[in-house]
Amino acid sequence: GSVFQEHASGAMATLWGVWAASPTDVWFVGGTPEGGPAKPNDIVLHWDGQGFTNVTLPKALGRSFYKVWGTSSDDLYVVGEAATIWHKKGPDWILESDPPLASSTLFTVAGSSSTDVYAVGNVDVLHSNGTMWEKVPVQLTGSVNGVAVSANGDAAIVGFGGLKQRFANGEWVDDFLSEPYADLHAVWADGL
């Protein structure tokens, strides 16, 4: 559309992330940070172009979710508090962070395909080949908050204190000495 329209989601907490496959296939995630099971958490909503549907996950964890990304509605990733990673494969939701690989909250997830997915948060940079997650051996100069991946698989991560790094041509390049030097919370990749 050409204008924004407001739609009541029914969520009783903040919606932190959104990813759209199309105007009639949009996914939202959210929750109450550090709220635990007593507060509205584990929020996953689906928009079909007409209204929202609350998605019930197989296991309520009492955690806030921060971002959602996917290649389609049948291949979605949701990340959040306590290193949580949910993966929707077809109709099934699988908890891929039990036990957790990361040490704390994951803030962002992005990828170039179902076999090239990154999740980041604080001191953790994780990568999935579609089958398993592993820690990425990259030296960080601060806490990492954002990740983006271009269509060709080049990645960029950003964070506090001007942290800026990119994975291009098979190696991580540290752009810490390049402006800006401020805290960075998000990044976009378009042909790094």
C-alpha positions in Angstrom: 0.0 0.0 0.0 0.9 3.6 -0.2 -0.2 4.6 3.3 0.3 3.2 6.8 -2.8 1.8 8.5 -3.1 0.9 12.1 -4.3 -2.6 13.1 -4.9 -3.8 16.6 -2.8 -6.9 17.2 -4.2 -7.9 20.5 -0.7 -8.3 22.0 -0.4 -7.1 25.5 3.4 -6.4 25.2 5.7 -4.7 22.8 6.2 -6.1 19.3 9.9 -5.9 18.7 10.4 -7.6 15.3 8.6 -8.1 12.0 9.3 -10.0 8.8 7.1 -10.2 5.7 7.0 -12.8 2.9 4.2 -10.8 1.3 1.5 -8.2 2.2 -0.7 -11.1 3.3 2.0 -13.2 5.1 3.6 -11.2 7.8 5.2 -12.4 11.1 5.6 -10.4 14.3 7.4 -11.2 17.6 7.5 -9.6 21.0 7.2 -9.8 24.7 8.1 -8.2 28.0 11.8 -8.1 28.6 12.8 -9.9 31.8 9.1 -10.4 32.5 9.2 -14.1 32.8 6.1 -16.3 32.6 4.0 -13.9 34.7 4.1 -11.3 31.9 3.0 -11.4 28.3 5.9 -13.2 26.5 6.5 -15.9 23.8 4.6 -13.6 21.4 4.4 -14.8 17.8 1.7 -13.3 15.6 0.8 -13.9 12.0 -0.9 -11.3 9.8 -2.9 -12.7 6.8 -3.8 -9.3 5.3 -7.0 -9.2 7.2 -6.1 -9.8 10.8 -3.7 -11.2 13.4 -3.5 -14.8 14.6 -1.7 -15.7 17.8 0.7 -18.6 17.2 1.1 -21.0 20.1 4.5 -22.5 20.4 5.0 -26.1 21.6 6.6 -24.9 24.8 6.0 -21.6 26.7 9.4 -20.3 27.9 8.3 -17.0 29.3 10.7 -15.0 27.2 10.6 -11.9 25.0 11.4 -12.4 21.4 13.2 -9.7 19.5 13.5 -10.6 15.8 12.1 -12.9 13.2 13.5 -13.7 9.8 12.9 -16.4 7.2 13.0 -17.6 3.6 9.3 -18.3 3.6 6.5 -18.9 6.1 7.6 -22.5 6.2 11.2 -21.6 7.1 11.2 -19.0 9.9 13.7 -18.2 12.7 12.7 -16.4 15.9 15.4 -15.2 18.5 15.2 -13.6 21.9 16.0 -13.7 25.6 18.1 -16.4 27.2 19.7 -17.3 23.8 16.4 -18.6 22.5 16.1 -19.8 18.9 12.9 -21.2 17.5 12.8 -22.5 13.9 9.6 -23.1 12.0 10.0 -25.9 9.6 6.8 -26.4 7.6 4.0 -26.5 10.2 6.4 -27.5 13.1 8.2 -25.2 15.5 11.5 -26.6 16.8 13.4 -25.2 19.7 17.0 -25.1 18.4 18.5 -23.6 21.5 18.0 -26.5 23.9 20.6 -26.4 25.4 21.5 -22.8 24.4 24.7 -22.2 22.4 24.8 -18.5 23.0 25.6 -17.1 26.5 22.7 -14.5 26.7 20.0 -12.7 24.7 20.0 -12.9 20.9 18.8 -9.6 19.4 18.8 -10.2 15.7 18.6 -13.0 13.1 19.1 -12.7 9.3 20.3 -14.8 6.5 20.7 -15.2 2.7 19.1 -18.7 2.5 17.9 -21.6 4.6 21.5 -22.8 4.8 23.1 -19.4 5.7 21.6 -17.9 8.8 23.2 -15.7 11.5 21.9 -14.8 15.0 23.7 -12.3 17.2 23.5 -10.8 20.7 26.0 -9.4 23.2 29.2 -11.4 22.8 27.7 -14.1 20.5 27.7 -14.5 16.8 26.1 -17.7 15.7 25.7 -19.3 12.2 23.4 -22.1 11.0 23.9 -24.1 7.9 20.3 -25.2 8.1 21.1 -28.3 10.1 23.1 -27.1 13.1 24.2 -23.9 14.8 27.8 -23.0 15.7 29.7 -20.1 17.3 31.5 -17.9 14.7 35.1 -17.3 15.7 35.1 -13.5 15.3 36.9 -11.1 17.6 34.4 -8.4 18.8 35.3 -4.9 19.9 31.9 -4.5 21.7 28.5 -6.1 22.2 26.9 -7.0 18.9 23.3 -6.0 18.3 22.6 -6.2 14.6 23.3 -8.5 11.6 22.4 -8.4 8.0 23.3 -10.8 5.2 23.3 -10.0 1.5 21.9 -12.3 -1.2 25.4 -13.5 -2.0 26.1 -14.5 1.7 28.3 -11.6 2.7 27.4 -10.6 6.3 27.7 -7.4 8.4 27.5 -7.1 12.2 27.2 -3.9 14.3 27.0 -3.1 17.9 28.0 -0.9 20.8 31.0 1.4 20.7 31.1 1.6 16.9 31.5 -2.2 16.4 31.3 -2.8 12.6 32.5 -5.9 10.9 31.7 -7.6 7.7 32.2 -11.1 6.4 33.3 -10.9 2.7 35.2 -13.2 0.5 35.5 -15.8 3.2 37.0 -13.6 6.0 35.9 -11.1 8.7 37.0 -7.5 8.1 37.0 -5.1 11.1 35.8 -1.6 10.2 36.0 -0.3 13.8 38.3 2.6 12.8 35.8 3.9 10.2 33.0 6.3 11.1 30.5 6.2 12.7 31.9 5.5 16.2 28.6 5.6 18.1 26.5 2.7 19.3 24.9 0.9 16.4 21.7 -1.2 16.7 20.9 -2.3 13.2 22.5 -2.8 9.8 21.2 -3.4 6.2 23.1 -5.4 3.6 22.6 -4.8 -0.1 25.6 -6.3 -1.9 28.3 -5.7 0.6 
